[in-house]
């Protein structure tokens, strides 16, 4: 029985893509571990000592850059250091 060369090539491509996927998963898990814990929108407002209006304004002007996920905005605590310093300077925290 003769094997179709197209199917052989397709199988090889699938194996390569699976290997790439595994590498990407490992890199992503390291990246997430390096960035620390994720905070929700409410936790960020509490952490920075700001209200809803200030939160919305900072997201709109780009001062806060959320990860937009299906469950809502998320932030890495390390990404909020600059905003936290500004809140401390203004006496909010």
Secondary structure, 3 states (H helix, E strand, C coil): CCCCHHHHHHHHHHHHHHHHHHHHHHHHHHHHHHHCCEEEHHHHHHHHCCCHHHHHHHHHHCCCCCEEECCEEEEEHHHHHHHHHHHHHCCCC
